[in-house]
Amino acid sequence: MKEIEICVVAGRRPDLLKTTLESFQRRLLSHFSIIGAYVNIDPIFGDEIDKDHTVEVVRSYFPEAYVNTPATANFCTAVKHLWGATKSDLILHLEDDWIVNIDITPDMIENILTNPDVVQISFNNIHKKWDFSDGPFHQRLRRTKLFGLKIGPDRILPYFTTSPSFMRGSFARASAGLLDARFDPEKQFYNETNPGLQKAVKNHRNYILGKDQPYLVTDIGRDWRDKRHIQKSFVDGASVWQHDEMQSEPKP
């Protein structure tokens, strides 16, 4: 069985995390050998009791997991911390509010990983609606213009994600060292807020798995948030959650 480590970015939402881990355990993790687990539980959405219950959920699936429970919530800091702690060649990155819809097995990614430029394999989902018209990679073409006229060849701008995905461990660890905790981690790869990171990853690729299949994963956090009138906003380069009874807090 192919060996992987797992990283999970979570909030104090034990029931949601349990649903996520139960789904991935049944349809993905059972097909791999899990050699390490790293979980960050940010202090958001719940209280201390919820935090303890979330830790219990983690331990029920990964008894030896490294669990970080920081005093302050920061999505990018959580990602940096987890990615930087990994040691294996391949990791599975998760958030606490997804389910997987089909079985995902090692043979589905083996051929993809023979391309050394591919450092991430993302799971296609209806919420992202990724475009396959230019091939299986998550990217866009950047056209350089002068006075409104195109000059020179198109440049590929690769996009990387914090949605469920496989990642090469070396890429995750290198990215962790370059991520800026002030900004949303995903957007730093392409939106000019972190030129050093953007330059470091320009020749890498994110392969979107699931073009000719049903959507591989579903975001169950959207329904959870809607029922609680919580909205995601983007403020000063960072993602925050907001509703009438809660101050803005960085996304877990």
Secondary structure, 3 states (H helix, E strand, C coil): CCEEEEEEEECCCHHHHHHHHHHHHHHCHHHCEEEEEEEEECCCCCCHHHHHHHHHHHHHHCCCCEEECCCCCCHHHHHHHHHHHCCCCEEEEEECCEEECCCCCHHHCCCHHHCCCEEEEEECCCCCCCCCCCCCECEEEECCEECCEECCCCEEEECCCCCCEEEEHHHHHHHHHHCCCCCCCCHHHCCCCCHHHHHHCCCCEEEEECCCCCCCEEECHHHHHHHCCCEEEEECCEEEEEECCEEEEECC
